[in-house]
Amino acid sequence: MSLFCRMILTQMLRRYLKLAPVVSDDLLQAAYHKSGHIVLAYSYGYSCHRVDLKEAENIDLHYKEDLMLVAGILSYSIDPCLFDNLPEFSRRKAAMVTGRLINMLCAGYLAQQKIVRGDHGIAEICDKLIENPPSSVARLRQFHETVFETAQDRTASKFFIQSIAGFLEIGSNWKQVDSLARHLLNAPGQTLDQHSIEKLLGRPNVTEMSFRASVITQLSELKSRKIMTSPLAIDSE
């Protein structure tokens, strides 16, 4: 039985006993969704200043040296001037950083679905993310297609999403997502600051190494079969 099902049964029992509900289903899913974003962001060397569970869009990620590049990528469809005026060395990283942004968004969605469906439904969710991605992912893919004049091959897209699913299946990584989500649900005001987040995550570099190792192995296999047709990739250097 998945964690989500166990929590639903707990909620039903508490209602039967006329006890106050622990947490709503929507908040439960939102907590894991946001935690998935944050844990993968730290694996890329980024950080999170603050996360508020009650506010739908409130994850204050800090992209460090990629901050202006991320701003240029996210604003490109409205006004390409910021991206176009970035230094050449920044624009050369655009494909890699776009890939990171897509992966972080997918990590949140997959973490949410993992508690709802368990591990058995992940393959179906991966296919849905390819065929009908959330609007935020679709916009990033459109940016990549516009700037680099190439779309990501479906096989490559599936590989990257499955890599994120594999990242979440690693015990130490899922433990971080689970711990962060549970603390967020129970935190005062359901808000965590950077100090609290990093205290829970411990040493993010350990997560990054395990993620990169699994990605590099699969990436080598894909390249050997010559099916990598797009520069949109997770940074594996």
N, C-alpha and C positions, 0 to 999 in steps of 0.2 A: 504494500500500500504506500502511495506517495506521501510526502510530507504534507502536501496541500490537502489530500483526502483526510489525513489524520487530523489536521487542524479544523477542517470542516466538521468532522464528527465531534470534535471537542466543542466547537461552537454550538452544535445542535444539542449536545448534552447540557451545556450551560444554560441554553434557552429553556430546555425541559425542566431544569432545576430552578428556573427563574433567577439565574445569576446574571450579572452584567456580562455582555459579550467581551471577549478579550480584544479582538480587533476585527475590523470589517474585511471581507474578502478582497475588496479593491485595494485597501491599504496594504494587505499582505502581499499581493502581487506587485504593487508599486515599490515596496521595500526591496524585494528581490530584483526587480527590474533596475532600479537605481544602483543597487549594489553591484550588479553585473557590469554596468557602465564603469563604475569607479574602480573595481578590482583590475579590469583590463587596462584602464587608463594608467594606473600605477605601474603595470607591467611595461608600459611604453616609456616610463620615466616622467610622466606627468603627475599632477597632484590634484587634490580637491580641497578647496578652502572651506566649503560648507555644503551640507545637503539637508534639505527640508522636505520631509515626507509629505507634508500637507500641501505643498505647492508643486503643481504638475511639472513645471519646467525648471525647478530650482535645484540644479546641481552645478555648483560654482567650481568648474574645473579650471586648473591653471596649466596652460600649454607651454609655459616657460619660453624657450628660444623659438618655438613654433607659433607663438601667440599671434603675431601679425599675419603669418601665412594662413593660419586657421581663419582669422577674420576675413582675409581676402577670399578664401575659398567659400566661406559661408555666405558672403555678401555678393558673390560674383553674378548670380542671376538677376540681382537688382541693379548693381552698379559694378562693372568689372574694373573700374579705375584703380581701386586699392590693390587688387591682385596684379594688374598690369604694371603698376609702378613699384612693385617690390624688387629688391635687388635680384640679380640673376641667380645667385647661389641659393636664395630662398625659393624661387620658382622651380629650381631643379629638384627640390624636395617635394613638390606638390603631389606627385603621384603616390609617393610613399605615405605622406600625411593624410591624403584623401582616403587611402586604404585603411589607415589607422582609425579615422573617424567612422568609416563604415563598420569596421570590426567592433568598435566600442558600442555603436548603436545596436548591432546585431547581438552582442553579448548581453545587453540588457533584456532584449526581447527573449532570447533563448533561456536566460536565467529565470525569467518569469514563467515561461512555458514548462520549464523543468519541474517546478513545484506543482504546476497544475496537472500535467500529464505524466510526470515521471520520465525516466530515460527512454521508455518505449515509444513515445510520441515525437522524439526529437527529429528523426529522419523526415517525417511528414512536415514538420515546422521548417526545416531547412529548405525543402522544396518550395514551400509557400513564400519564404523570404526571397527566393529567386524569381518566382513567377509573379508575385504580387507584393513587392517590398513596401514597407512604410514610406510615406511621402518624404521623410527626412533622408532616408537611404536613396530613394529614387533621385532626389535633387543632387546628391553627391555623385551618383553615377552619371547623371546628365552633365555635371561640371567636368568630370573626367573625359566624357565623350566629346564635349565641346572643345576643351583645351588641347587634348592630345589626339583628337580626331580618330579615336578608336574606341570601340565598345568592348567591354569585358566578355570574353567567351563564356558560355553557360557552364562549361566544365570547370573553368577556372573559378567562376563565381561559386559553384557548389563546393569546390575544394576549400575556399577561404571560409565559407560558412561552417562547413564540417570541421575545419580546424578550430574555430571558436567553440563549437560544441565539444570537441575533444579537450580543449583547454578547461572547460567547465567540468568535465568528467574526471579530471585529475583531482584526487582526494584533497590535496593541500589547497588547491585553488577553490574548489567548491566549499571547503571549510571556511575560507576567508569570506566568500560571498554570503554564506549562511550566517556566520557570526556578525558580519556587518549589518545584514538585514534585521536580525533579531535585536541587536542593540539599537538600531534606528527605530524600530517599532516601540521600544521601551524607554527611549531617551526622553528627557524632559522637553516638552514641546515637539517631540519627534524630529529633533534636529541634532546633527552632529557637526562639530567643527573639525578643522584639519588635525589638531592634536589628537582628538579622540579617534578619528579615522585611522591615523597612522599608528596609534597605539594598538588598535585592533589588528591591523594588517601586518604588523611586525616588519619583516624585511621583504619589501616588494621584489627585490632583485632575484630572490629564490624562485618566485612565481615566474618572472620573466625568463629565467634560464630554462625552466621546464617547458614553458610555452614555445620558446624559440627552438628548442631541441626537437619537439614534435613537428613543428612547422618545417624546419630545415629538412628533416628526413622525408616528409611527404613532398616537399617542393622539389627535391632532387629526383624523386621518382616521376613526378609530372614532367619535369624538364627532359628527362631521358626519353619520354614518349612523345615529346615535342607538341604538347597541347597547351603550353603557356603562350597565349597570344596577346597579352596585355601587360603594360608596366604597372597596373594597379595591383600592388602586392604588399603583404606585411613585410616590414623591414626585417631581413634575416641576416644582416651583416654582423 
